[in-house]
Amino acid sequence: MAIAKSMGFSPQAVYRWLRDYLNGGQAALVAKPIPGRPRPPKLSTEQIAWVARIVREDTPLQHKFPFGVWTLRLIRELIIQKFGVTLENCHDQGRID
């Protein structure tokens, strides 16, 4: 549980995933579509590729950030600075939307 907690996942989520896996195997763990009208992507394919390249090849220090390791917060700030696009922070999923 310590690993799950350090990644921001609750014990309930871990037990739910375990139950789902035991009942349906790996296929039961595949992400399900979020209901409702699909949202258009906020970044183009080219913009996403640019962000991925920067995160792989550069450090935050090279982009005038005061920290040397990329975090979701820094990546979100980089996107705001470069493209003027604000993304939501999804703490429970470890992702930005």
C-alpha positions in Angstrom: 0.0 0.0 0.0 2.9 2.4 0.6 3.7 2.4 -3.1 0.1 3.1 -4.1 -0.1 5.9 -1.4 3.1 7.5 -2.6 1.6 7.6 -6.1 -1.6 9.2 -4.8 -3.8 6.2 -5.1 -6.2 5.2 -2.2 -6.3 1.7 -0.8 -9.9 1.5 -2.0 -8.7 2.1 -5.6 -6.1 -0.6 -5.3 -8.5 -3.1 -3.9 -11.1 -2.3 -6.6 -8.4 -2.9 -9.3 -7.5 -6.2 -7.6 -11.1 -7.2 -7.5 -11.6 -6.3 -11.1 -8.5 -8.2 -12.2 -9.5 -11.3 -10.3 -13.0 -11.1 -11.8 -12.1 -10.2 -15.4 -8.3 -10.5 -15.9 -6.2 -7.8 -17.5 -9.1 -6.8 -19.9 -11.0 -5.6 -16.8 -8.3 -3.0 -16.1 -8.5 -1.3 -19.5 -9.5 2.3 -19.1 -13.2 2.8 -19.9 -14.4 5.8 -21.9 -15.6 8.7 -19.9 -19.4 9.1 -20.5 -20.7 12.3 -22.1 -19.8 14.3 -25.2 -16.2 13.9 -26.2 -14.0 17.0 -25.7 -11.8 18.1 -28.5 -8.1 17.9 -27.7 -6.6 21.1 -26.3 -3.3 20.5 -28.0 -2.6 19.4 -31.6 -0.6 16.3 -32.4 2.4 18.6 -33.3 2.1 20.4 -29.9 2.0 17.1 -28.0 5.0 15.8 -29.9 6.9 19.1 -29.0 6.1 18.7 -25.3 7.1 15.0 -25.4 10.4 15.9 -27.1 11.2 18.7 -24.6 10.4 16.5 -21.6 12.6 13.7 -23.0 15.5 15.7 -24.2 15.7 18.9 -22.0 15.7 19.6 -18.3 13.4 22.2 -16.7 16.4 24.3 -15.9 17.0 24.8 -19.7 13.5 26.4 -19.8 14.1 28.8 -16.9 12.3 26.7 -14.3 13.9 26.7 -10.8 13.8 22.8 -10.5 15.8 20.2 -12.4 13.2 17.4 -12.7 10.0 17.5 -14.8 6.8 17.3 -12.8 3.2 17.5 -14.0 3.0 21.0 -12.6 6.1 22.1 -14.5 4.9 20.4 -17.7 1.5 22.2 -17.3 3.4 25.5 -16.9 5.5 24.9 -19.9 2.4 24.3 -22.0 0.8 27.5 -20.7 4.0 29.5 -21.5 4.5 28.0 -25.0 0.9 27.6 -26.3 -1.2 29.7 -23.9 -3.3 26.6 -23.2 -4.4 25.8 -19.6 -4.9 22.2 -18.7 -6.7 20.8 -15.7 -4.7 19.0 -13.0 -6.1 15.5 -12.3 -4.4 14.6 -9.0 -6.0 11.3 -8.6 -5.0 10.0 -12.0 -1.4 11.3 -12.2 -2.2 13.0 -15.5 -3.1 16.4 -16.9 -6.1 16.9 -19.1 
